[in-house]
Amino acid sequence: MQRKLMPLIILTILACLWSLNKTVVSLSNRPVTISRSNQLPGLYSEISKSVVYIKCYRGFESGSGSGVVIGEHTILTAAHVVQDMDNIKILDYKGNNIPVICWEVDPNDDCAIITTAIKLSGIIQSAKTATVGEHVIVIGEPFGKAFYNTMTYGIITGLNRHMEYFGVSPMLTVDAATNPGNSGGPVLNMDGKLIGIVSGSIRGASNLGIITTVKTVKEFLNGRQL
């Protein structure tokens, strides 16, 4: 009886081994998916070149913020960074000075444009949509030049937030870290498209960045750029 079963047992083992080998082969041929963690370094390398550091002066006072290139002679930032300032100084990602001609502030919302004397490269395009749960990055200078071109990562947590302190138009929120000095810096999707710029955060809140939307920026620009 045992002799009769031996061939059957051997055939069963061989069939199992063949099945396992086939499974291993099929797994090894599965397409490799690039993880988001691998995508971020490349995205940062490309986008960070379009982010600038802004130093502002009024009398004996000074402050700083961030900005992003949106045109050959145009930098976008937050209104509260440059409003009522006597002089502003802009540095590119290499630390080179960018001469400024003038700046214009949106009277209704927290955005402003700076016109430069030299031609700029690395123009950022705008995103067409923004969705809750969408992954985003924020690049800027939190707490000043010492943390130049710092990137944080998160998701969009809310749309159509009405916050009169920051402006009359609806805003969005993100959970990516934003700090003083990030103001005016870009918020971008995973395609490197501009979703908005940082306006600020709520004192005492954790991971609640307030963002002026690209729609609001376009309304201010009125077709001039972006």
C-alpha positions in Angstrom: 0.0 0.0 0.0 2.8 2.4 0.9 4.7 1.6 -2.3 1.6 2.5 -4.3 1.3 5.9 -2.5 4.9 6.9 -2.9 4.6 8.0 -6.6 1.5 10.0 -5.8 3.2 11.7 -2.9 6.3 12.6 -5.1 4.0 13.9 -7.8 2.2 16.1 -5.3 5.5 17.5 -4.0 6.7 18.3 -7.5 3.5 20.0 -8.3 3.7 22.2 -5.2 7.3 23.1 -6.0 6.4 24.0 -9.6 3.5 26.1 -8.3 5.8 28.0 -5.9 8.4 28.6 -8.6 5.7 29.9 -10.9 4.5 32.3 -8.2 8.0 33.6 -7.6 8.5 34.3 -11.3 5.1 36.1 -11.5 6.0 38.3 -8.5 9.4 39.2 -9.9 7.7 40.4 -13.1 5.4 42.8 -11.4 5.9 46.5 -12.4 7.9 48.5 -9.8 5.8 51.3 -8.4 7.8 54.4 -7.4 6.8 55.3 -3.9 5.9 58.8 -2.8 8.9 58.8 -0.5 11.1 58.3 -3.6 9.2 61.0 -5.5 9.8 63.7 -3.0 13.5 64.2 -3.4 13.2 64.7 -7.1 10.3 67.1 -6.7 12.2 69.1 -4.1 15.3 69.3 -6.3 13.2 70.7 -9.2 10.9 73.1 -7.3 13.2 74.5 -4.7 15.1 76.5 -7.4 11.9 78.5 -7.9 11.5 79.5 -4.2 13.1 82.8 -3.0 13.9 84.3 0.4 12.5 87.8 1.1 14.0 90.2 3.6 11.9 93.3 4.3 12.8 96.6 6.0 10.7 99.5 7.5 12.7 102.1 9.4 14.6 100.2 12.1 12.4 97.1 11.8 12.8 94.1 9.6 11.1 90.9 8.8 11.3 88.0 6.3 9.2 85.7 4.3 9.2 83.5 1.2 8.1 83.8 -2.4 7.8 81.8 -5.6 8.6 82.6 -9.3 5.5 82.7 -11.4 6.7 84.8 -14.4 9.9 86.0 -16.1 9.9 89.1 -14.0 7.3 88.2 -11.3 7.5 86.7 -7.8 4.4 85.9 -5.8 4.3 86.2 -2.1 1.9 87.0 0.8 0.7 90.6 1.1 1.6 90.8 4.8 5.2 90.1 4.0 5.8 93.2 1.9 2.9 95.5 2.8 4.0 99.0 4.1 7.7 98.1 3.7 10.2 100.7 2.7 12.6 98.3 1.1 12.8 94.6 0.2 15.7 92.3 -0.7 15.3 89.0 -2.5 17.8 86.1 -2.7 17.4 83.2 -5.1 18.2 79.5 -4.2 21.9 80.1 -4.7 22.0 83.2 -2.4 22.2 85.6 -5.3 20.5 89.0 -5.0 17.5 89.6 -7.3 17.0 93.4 -7.9 13.5 94.6 -7.3 11.6 97.3 -9.3 8.4 97.5 -7.4 5.7 95.4 -5.6 1.9 95.4 -5.6 -0.4 94.2 -2.8 -3.9 92.8 -3.1 -6.2 95.0 -1.0 -8.6 92.2 -0.3 -6.6 89.0 0.2 -3.1 88.0 1.4 -1.2 87.9 -1.8 1.2 90.3 -3.6 3.4 90.4 -6.6 7.0 91.6 -6.9 8.4 92.9 -10.2 12.1 92.1 -10.7 14.7 93.9 -12.8 16.2 90.7 -14.2 14.7 87.8 -16.0 13.9 84.8 -13.8 13.8 81.1 -14.6 12.0 78.2 -13.0 8.5 79.5 -13.5 5.9 77.5 -11.6 2.6 76.6 -13.2 -0.8 76.6 -11.4 -2.8 73.5 -10.5 -6.3 73.3 -11.9 -7.9 71.6 -8.9 -7.4 71.0 -5.2 -9.0 68.1 -3.3 -9.2 67.2 0.4 -6.7 64.4 1.1 -4.5 65.4 -1.8 -0.8 65.2 -0.9 1.1 68.5 -0.9 4.5 70.0 -0.1 5.4 73.4 1.3 8.8 75.0 0.6 10.0 78.2 2.3 12.2 79.8 4.9 10.6 79.1 8.4 12.2 81.4 11.0 14.4 83.1 8.4 17.5 82.4 6.3 19.0 79.9 8.6 16.4 77.4 7.5 16.4 78.4 3.8 14.4 76.2 1.4 13.0 73.9 4.0 10.4 71.4 2.7 7.5 69.9 4.7 4.9 67.4 3.5 1.2 66.7 4.2 -2.3 66.8 2.8 -5.0 69.3 2.1 -7.3 69.1 5.1 -10.1 71.5 4.1 -11.4 73.7 1.4 -13.5 76.9 1.3 -12.5 78.1 4.7 -13.7 81.6 5.4 -11.2 83.4 7.6 -11.7 87.2 7.6 -8.4 87.8 9.4 -6.5 86.5 6.3 -8.7 87.8 3.6 -12.2 87.9 2.1 -11.9 85.0 -0.3 -12.2 81.3 0.7 -9.0 79.6 1.7 -7.8 76.1 2.2 -5.9 74.3 5.0 -3.1 71.8 5.1 -1.5 69.8 7.8 2.1 70.2 6.4 4.1 72.2 9.0 4.1 76.0 8.4 5.9 78.5 10.6 6.7 82.2 10.6 8.9 82.9 7.6 7.0 80.4 5.5 4.5 83.1 4.6 4.3 83.7 0.8 6.0 80.3 0.1 4.4 77.9 -2.3 2.1 75.0 -1.6 2.4 72.5 -4.4 0.8 69.2 -5.5 2.8 66.0 -6.4 3.0 67.3 -10.0 4.9 70.4 -8.9 1.9 72.6 -9.7 1.0 75.6 -7.5 -2.1 75.1 -5.2 -1.6 78.3 -3.2 0.8 80.2 -0.9 1.1 80.2 2.8 -0.7 82.9 4.7 -0.1 81.7 8.2 -1.4 79.4 10.9 -3.7 79.6 13.9 -2.0 80.3 17.2 -2.1 77.3 19.5 -3.2 75.0 16.7 -1.2 72.0 15.6 -0.7 71.2 11.9 -3.2 73.8 10.6 -1.6 75.9 7.8 -3.8 78.6 6.2 -3.4 78.8 2.5 -4.4 81.5 0.0 -5.6 79.6 -3.1 -4.3 79.9 -6.6 -7.8 80.9 -7.6 -7.6 84.0 -5.4 -4.2 84.8 -6.8 -5.5 84.6 -10.4 -8.3 86.9 -9.6 -5.8 89.4 -8.2 -3.5 89.1 -11.2 -6.5 89.4 -13.5 -4.8 87.5 -16.4 -1.4 89.2 -16.1 0.5 86.1 -15.1 0.0 82.5 -13.9 
